[in-house]
């Protein structure tokens, strides 16, 4: 297959490009700068869009862009930046897929769609929850489905926080835990859904090669209480996790971002992947952290 990838230089995108090539697919990359190799094409959603020639013969287009939601406190300006980095680029990519007749479009999304699920397990058939992230993801997904057209298979990649050896969530938490300052946040009973980077990448390649469409939860089947996650991270780093951060303190520091990303309970299950025979390499939190710290 010939696959085009936008957002190919990020944590997930660069790994997806490598995995697709290892699987025998030809990959072209859509980059937001001047192209400097034969496999690259420049694109710019706010101006000239996607060059038609970049999608010649392409069987699948993957869109993985977006400013990181945990990069900073959610000011009004930053919330708009989060929307602008997702909605318009996704609209442009979806429309380009429709115009070029690309049969498959995989669009980044997030488990933030479900809001605070409490102890309830959320699957792909559940409706959107409440909160800024749920509203953002709802509009993000609509940008993909409304613009791709009826002849394009659209897959919505509802990704949980990704656990990787370098960067991502663990890149922010390791320094804190390594000096013995890590521990539960809030009461620690809120559920935390996650996925290892290898499983995230394998799932995306699996979906490219499948006939699955619609929303797909890219998360491990092993959602855990945040306190359990903190304890497992401490064990993997051989550090104690006796300190805890009260909910009010987390909100004082991180505001709405801390409330929705850390204090909200997200118990999400990868029902579609499991029902279609996907096999997780790291199904438990200890498996994932052993990989991340190997």
N, C-alpha and C positions, 0 to 999 in steps of 0.2 A: 504494500500500500504506500501511497504518497501522502504524507501528513504534514500540514502546516501548523506551526506552534507560535502563538503570540504570548509574550511573557516568558520567553525561553531562557532568560538569564537569571531568574530568581531561584530560590532554594528548590522549589518543586519543579519549575520549568526546565532547569538545566539537567536535573536527574531524569525527567521524562524524555528529553531529547536523546540522552545516552541510552536509555532503556529501549526506546523505539528502534534506534539504530541497531542495538544488540539483537533485537528480535527480527531483524531483516527488513525493516521498513525504511523508506527514503524520507528524510525530514528536511523541510525548508523552514527557516525561522523568519518571523516578522519582527523587526526591531525598530525601536523608536529613536533611531540615530541613522547616520549614513551607513549603508551596507558596505562591508569591507571583505566579504568572501562570497564565493559562488552560491552558497546555500542560504544567503540572506537577502531579504527585501525590506526596504524602508517603508514604514507606514506611519500615518499621523491622523488619529481619529478626528481631531478638531479642524483639519484643513483638507488634505487631499485623500484621506481615507486609505483603503487597501488597494494597491496597484492590481488591476485585473490579471496581469501576467503572473503574479505571485501564486495564484490559485489554479493555474492551468494544470489539469490532470490530477488535482488534489482530491483524495478520497475522504479525508477527514480534516477538519479545522479545530484546533484546541485553543481556547482563550483562557489565560491564567493570570491576567494582570490584576492590579488593584493595590493601593497604598495599604500597608499593614494596619489593622484596626487597633492593635496594641502599641502603636508607635509613640503615642502621647495621650495626654488627657483630652477628652472630647469637648473642645470648645466649639462654638457655633461654626467658626471658620474651618476647623479640622473636620467636623461632620460633613460640611459641604465638599471638602477635598475628598473624603471617603466616597461620597456619592459620585463626584465628577470623575474619579479614577476608575469607576466601575460601570456606570450606566451608559454614558455616551460611547466608550470603547466597545462595550458589548453590543450595543445597537449597531454600530458600524460593522463589527465582525459578522454579526448575524445577517445583516443585509448583504454583505459581500458574499457570504456563503450561499444565500438565496440567489443572488444575481449570477454567480458563477456556476450554479448547479452542483455545489459541493453536497454530497449526500448525507454527511454526518457533521454535526457541530457539537463539540463538548465545551460547556461553559462553566467556569469556576463559580462556585456558590459556597454556602457555609451552613453549618448546623445551627448557627445563630437564628436561622429561620424559625426554630421551634420556641424561642424565648425560654422562660423558666418552666421546666417540665416537672419540677418537684421530684417525687419518687416514681412518676409515671414514665414508662418506656415509650419514646417517640419513634415512630417509623415513617417511611416515606408517604404513607396515606394520611398522616395527621395534618391538620391545618396549621397556618402560621400562628405563632404566639404573639406576645406583646413586647414592646420595647423598641428602641432605636434600631438595633441589629435586625430584629425580625422585619421591621418595615424596610430597611435597606435591602435585605436579601430578597424580600418579596418583589421590590421594584427591579432589582438586579436580574432576577430570573425572568421577570416579565419582559425585560429588554431583549433577552435571548429568544424566548418563545414567540413573542409578537412579531419579530422581525425576520426570523429565519425562514418562514414560509412552510406550507403544508407538506412539501416534498422533501424536507430536510429532517433527518432524525436528530432530535435535540436531546442531549444528556446534560442534566444539571448536577454538577459535582459538589454536593453538600459536604464540605470538608470540615472535620473537627480539627482542633489544634494538633499540629504535626510535630512529632518528637524526632529530632534529627541529631546526628553527632555534632554538627556545626550549625550555629544560628538558630532561628526560630525560638520557640518558647523556652527550651532548655538552655539556649544561649543566654537568656535573660536571668534564669533561675539559678544556674550553676554557681556563679560568683557568690550569691547570697547563701546558698546551702553549704558551699565549701568552707565558709568562715563560721559555720555553726549557727547562722541566723535564720535558717529555714524552718518552716513548720506550717501547721494548718492556718488557713485564713477564714475568718468567720467561725461558725461552729464546726466546720470541717465535715459536716454531713451532706453538704450539697454534692450532687453527682458531677463528675468530670469525665467527659468523653474525649477521646484522643485517638490518634493513629500514628504508627511509625512511618517514617519517610519511605522505607522500602515497600511497605504495604500500600501507601498512597500511590506510589509510582506504578506498582504492579496492577493496582485496581484501575488506574487510568488506561494503561495498555490493554488490560482485559476488556474494558468498555469500548475502546476503539475497535477492537476485533470482534465485538459482539453485535447483537441486534437490539440490545436493551435501549429503551428510551425513557425520558422523564427524569424525575429526581432520583438520585442515588446517594445514600448516606455513606460517605467515605470516613468510617470510624471503626475502631476495633469493637468486637463483640464484648470486650471486657471493661465497660464503663465502671469507674470506682468512685467511692466517696473521696472528696478532695483531701481529707485527712489521711486516707490510705495512700493516695498518690504522693503526698508529702513524705510520709514514712518510707515508701518505696524508693523515692529519690534520695532520701537521706541514707538508706542502706546501700544504694548503688554507689554513693560517694563516700561511704564509711564515715558519715557525720551524724551527730545527734539532731533530732527534730523536736526539741522540747519547747521551743518558743512558739507562741501563736500570736496572730494579729487579729484583734477584735474587728468585727464588721464595721463599726463606726470609724475606726482608724483607717481601714482600707478605703472607705468612702471619702474620708477627709483628704487622703493622698491622691487617690485615683478618680474620685467622682463617679460619674455615670459609667465610665469605662470599667472601673473596678467592680461596680455593682453588676453589670451585665456579663462581663467576661469571667469573673471569679466567684462572685457571690450567688449568681443565678445557678440553679441546679439544671444540668443538662445530661439527661440519661437517654442517650440516643442509640438505636440499634441498626446495624447494617442489613436490614431485612432483604433488600433486593440482591445484594452481593451474595449473601448466604443462600438464598433461594435459587440462585443461578450457579451455584457450585464453586464460588470463589473460596480459596483456601488461604487463610491468613498465616504469614510467617511469624508474626509477633502478636498472638491473640491475648496475652496478658500483659499487665503493666510491668511486671518483672522481666518478661521477655524483651519488651521494648527498651527498657532502661539498660539491660545487659548489652543489647546491640549498641545503644547510644554511647555507652561508656567503655566499649571494648577497645 
